[in-house]
Amino acid sequence: MPDRPALIAAWARSAIAPHGGAFRALHVHDIGAPVLHALLQRAGLQAGDVDAVVLGNALGAGGNPARMVALAAGLPDRCAAYSVDTQCCAGLDAVAMAAGLLASGQAQVVVAGGVEAWSRAPIRQHRPLTLDEAPVAYERPAFAPDPARDPDLLQAAADYAAAHQISRAQQDAYALHSHTQALAQRDALAGEIVPIAGLQHDAYPRALRPAMAARLPVQAVGAAGDTAATPVGCAVSTLAISTRADGAGMVLMMTEAAARQRGIRPVAQWQASASVGSDPAMPLLAAEAATRAVLQRAGGLALQACEVVELHDAFAVQGLAFCEALHLDVTRLNRRGGGIARGHPIGASGAIALVRVLADLQQLGRAGARGLAAIAGAGGIGAATLVRWRA
């Protein structure tokens, strides 16, 4: 354990709104500032107590979204602000950076997490090389210099399903379970959500019967090997994909000394983080690699020793592969619904998974209980964070 352990005094998130939904007119700071306000209120801190804000953001196209959130939330001008862009991993990487700021003595109180306003993301264009050329619009940047190792993420998921014979029926069943759990647990999730723009619960989870799910369209069909087309039986449907979304999730972290000075008793503690690289051609596996790394850093802990496990499952096939590789019963993953049901506010998704972990540890209420949040990102990167309950 570090000499200056990073303690967690509070956590909060917004509801998750699908792209073009309830948050469609909100900018990053409009979504992030209310969550930051709630953190301070829950921890019993003032704006002037915060030394730094570290936030993940993937679609802001430059600038410093963390600074915008800090100022919109009324934090003092002197407050440092760091924006992290490791795409999907950014929210958890921000938490790891915050732990580093505390451990190195650069800060005593830090807000960390992620925020994404996908609905207000700038339109992207490649600048022309000559005056007679027009700009070329694009949806996603390159994540690897070799195009052969930079697949479309949906296609990569479909290819994995085909290669490992993970059927559409299996994927859809996994996704249906996620939606069912999210709807059934809506009241239980309310305490972690800060209402914004009238939205008090995740808007995307749906009540679908298997017969209805089976009629949803196929979005991608994988390639089995180099030439043979996979049967439709292993295709990826609309249901098995985490939809584009807007939202924010944050935690308030502090040193032991800062907690004592302010009379605060933090209930959780950051234990370890890992940010790793893996094969960019199959990015969905990077969450598994990050999970193995963080468990090793925690002294060789077994995943089964974690009472709560949250994976932001951008694809149902990813959740199934994660559980199989790590020998985790799929019913222990994302017990109140995962990213498949909530949606994917890219730079915030990992932080939201961590908020879910902390909320479930609080409900469990057992000192020493551990929880893990993990996520994979484009380019073959993965991040994971391990926390421990103290109260």
N, C-alpha and C positions, 0 to 999 in steps of 0.2 A: 504494500500500500504506500502511496506517496506520503512524504513528510507533512504536506499540507493538503489533507483530503478535501476534495470538492464535495460539499454538502448540498443537498437539494431541499430548498425550503418551500417551493410551490411549483405548480405546473398548471397550464391552461391551454385550451385550443379554441379555435372557432369551430362552428359547424362547417362541414365541407359541402360546397355548392358546385354542382356541375357547371362546366364552361357555358357561359351565356345565361346562367341562372340568376339566383338572388343577388350575387355579388358582381354582376356583369358590369356595373358602372363604377365599381370601387377600385381604387389604386392600391398598391402594396401597403402604403402607410394607413389607408383607411381600414384595411383588414387587420394590420399588425398592431396599431396603437391601442385599440380596445383590449386586445389580449394582453398586452404589456401592462395596461392599467390594472387589469384583473389580477395579474401576478403580484403586483405591488400590494394590492389590497389584501390578497390572501396571505401574503407573508407578513403583513403589518409593517411595510417599509414605505419610505418617502421617495419621491423621484430623485432627490439629491443623494440618496444612498447608493445609487447604481454607478459603478465605475466604467462599465463597458457593455455594449450590446453586440452580440455576434449572431448574425442571421444568415441562413442559407437562402439563396434565391437563384433560380435558373433561367428565368425568361425576362429579366429586367433590362437586358441589353446594355450593360454598363451602368455608370453612375454608382451610387452607394445606397442601395435600398435600406440597409440597416440604419444609416444616418437619417434617412427620411422618417423611418419609424420612430427612432429615438426622439427626434425633434417634434414630430406630431404628437407623441405621447407626453410631451412637456418635460423630458429629462433635461438636465442642465447642459448648457453649451459645451462645458468641459468634458462631457461623457464621450469616451471613445466609441467608435462604431466600425465594425468589420463586416463586410459582406463576403460570403463564401459561395463560390459557384463550382461545385463538383456535381452538378446536375442532380439526379435523384438522391445522391448521398449527402447533399449539402446540409440538410437539417441535422443529421447525426454528426457530421464532421464539424459543424459549428459547436456542438456540445463538447466534442473532444478538444477543440481549440479553447473553449472557455475553461475547461479543466486545466489546460496548460497555462493560461493566464493566471489562474488562482495558485497553481503549484509554484510558478516562477516568481510570485510576489508582485506581478504587474497589476493585479486587481484584487479587490476583496469581495466585491459583489458584481456578478455578471448575469445578464439575461441572455439566454442562448436558445436557438431553435431555427425555425424557418418560416417563410411566408411567400405565398405565390398568388399573383393576380393574373392567371392565365387569360382570362377574358379581356384584360387590358394590355396584354403583351404587345410590344411594338411589332409592326410588320417588318419582316426580314427580307433584305435584298443584297445580292452580291453587286459590288460596285463594278461598272464596266471598265475595261482596260483602255478603250478608245472612245472618242467623242461620238462616233457614229454607231456605237453599240448601246442597247438599252439595258438597264439594270435587270437582273434575273432574280425573281422571288424564290425563296426557299423556305421549307417548313422546319428543317432541322440542320444544324451544322454537322460537319464531319467530326467523328469521335476517334478515328484512327487514320493515319496517313495513307494506309493501303486500303483501297476500296474493298478488296476481297475480305478484309478483316473488320469491316465496318457495316454490318448488315442492318437493314431495317429491323427494329426491335420486335415488331409483331411477326415478321417473317422468321426471325431467329427462334422465337417461341414455337411457331408452327413446325419449323424444322426439327426442333428438339422433340416435340410431341410425336412427330413421324418416326424419328430415329429410335425412340424408346417405346413406341407403340402405346402412348398414353391417349386413350380414345377420347373423342368428343364427349361421350357419355360420362366418362370419369371427370373430365374438366367441368362439364356443366353441373354435375352433382356437387363438386367442390364449390363452385360459384353459388349455386342455389343455397347450400348450407351457409355460406357467408352472408348472403342477403337475409336469410331466415333468422340467423343469430342477431344481425344488426337491428332488424325490426323488433325482435323479441326483447332485446336489451335496451331499447331506446330510452326508457325511463332511467335505467341504471347509468347511461352515458351522460345524462343531463348535467350532472355535477361538474364535469370537466369542461363543458362547453360554455363559451362566452357568447351570448346572443348578439348578433350583428345584423343590421338591416332586416330585423324581424325574424331572422332564421335562428331557431333554437335547437334544431336537430339536423343530423346529416340528411340531405335531401334526396340522395340517389337510391338508397336501398329500396328494393321492390318486392312485392309479394307475387311470386310466379310459381305456377304449377309446372311440374316436369314436362307435361305435354305442351304447354305454352313455350317453355324454354327451348324445346326441340325444334320449334318453328322459327326461332330467331336465325338471322342470316349468318352464313359463314363469312369470316373476315380474312382468313388466310389458310392456305393449304401448304403443308411442308413438302420438302423433297426428301425422299428416302434414298440416301446415297447421292451420286452425282447426276443420275439421269431419270431414275424411276420415280414417277409421281406417287405420292402417298395416297391411300384411299381416303375418301371423305370422312371415314370413321375416325380419323385422327385430326381432323381439321379444328381450327380455333374459331369459336363462334363469338358473336357480340357479347354474350353473357360472360364469357371467360376472360374478359379484358377489363382492366381498371380504367374507368372513363376519365377524360380530362376534367380538371376541377380547379377551384380557387379555395384557399384556406390558409390557416396559420396554426402553428403549435410552438409553445415555448416553455422553458423551465427557468427557474431562478436559482442560481448557484452561488455559494459563498464559502468562505473559509470558516474554520472553527472559531478563530479569533473574532471575525466579524459577527458571527452569530452570538457569541458571548457578549460582545459589546452592545448589541442591540436587544438582548434578552429574547432571542429567537431560538427555538429548539427544532432544527431541521429534522424531518422524519425519514429522509432517504439519503443515500450517499452514492455518488458516482464511483464505480469500482474499476472499470477499464473500458477502453475504446480501441477499435482497430479500423484502419482504412487500408485496404489492400487492392492490388490489381490481379486480374486473372485474364483468361483468353478473351480478347475483345470480340471475337467471332461468336461467342456464346455468353453474352453479358448476364443472363439471368442466373448463372451459377455463381456469380461473384458474392452474393449474399451468404452462400454456404461457406466460401473461403474466408470471408470476414468473420463469420460466426466461429469457425474453428480457431482463427487467430485470437479473437478476444477471449475465448475460453482458455486457450493456452496461456495468455497473459495473466489470467486470473488464477494461475497455479494449476492448470490442467483440469479445470472443472468440467464435469460432464453436463451436456445440455439438459439431460433428464433431471439434473439437480436444480434447474431453474423452474420456479413455480409458475412463472408467466413468460410466455414466448410470443413475441409479435414480429411478424414479417410483413413488410409492405409488399404484398403480392400483386405486382403489376399484371400478371397473367396467372390463371389458375394452374397451368402446367408448372409454373415456377414454385407455387406452394407445394404441389405434389412432389416435385423433384427434391425440394428442400427437406421435406419430411422423410422421404425415402433415404436420402444420402446421410442424414444425421440420425436415423433410427428414432424419429419422433412420431408418436401417434398423432395423426392428422387432427384428431379431435382436441388436442392440446394446443393447437396453433390458432391464434386470433379468435379466442373464445367468444368475443362479442362482435364478430364480423371484422373483416380485414379491408385492405385497400380495394379488393374486388367489389365490395359493397359500398365503400365510402366514395371512392374516386381518388384521383392522383394529382394533387397540387404539387408538382414535381419537387421544388426545393424545400417544401414543408413536410413531405410525406414521412420522412424518417423521424422528424421531431414529433409528428403526430403519433406515430407508432410508440415512441418513448413515453409520451403523455398517457397513452393507453396502458402501457406497462405500469407506470406509477399509480394510476388510478386503481388498477386491479390489485396491486400490492397493498394499497391502502385498504381496500375492502377485505383483503386477506388478513391484514393486521398482525402478522407474525414477525417478530424481530428476527433478523437474519435471513428472511426470505429474499430470493433473488429474482430478477427479471431481466430479460434480454430483448432488445429491439434490433432488427437487421433490415438491410435494404441493399439492392443492387442498382447499378447505374450504367448508362450507355458508355461504351468504350471499355467495358470489362472491369469496372471498379465496384467495390463493395464496402459497406460500412456496417459496424455493429457496436452497440454500447451495452454494457452490463451495469446494473444498479442493484443496490442492496437496501432493504428496509431496515430502519434503525429503531423506530418507535416501539 
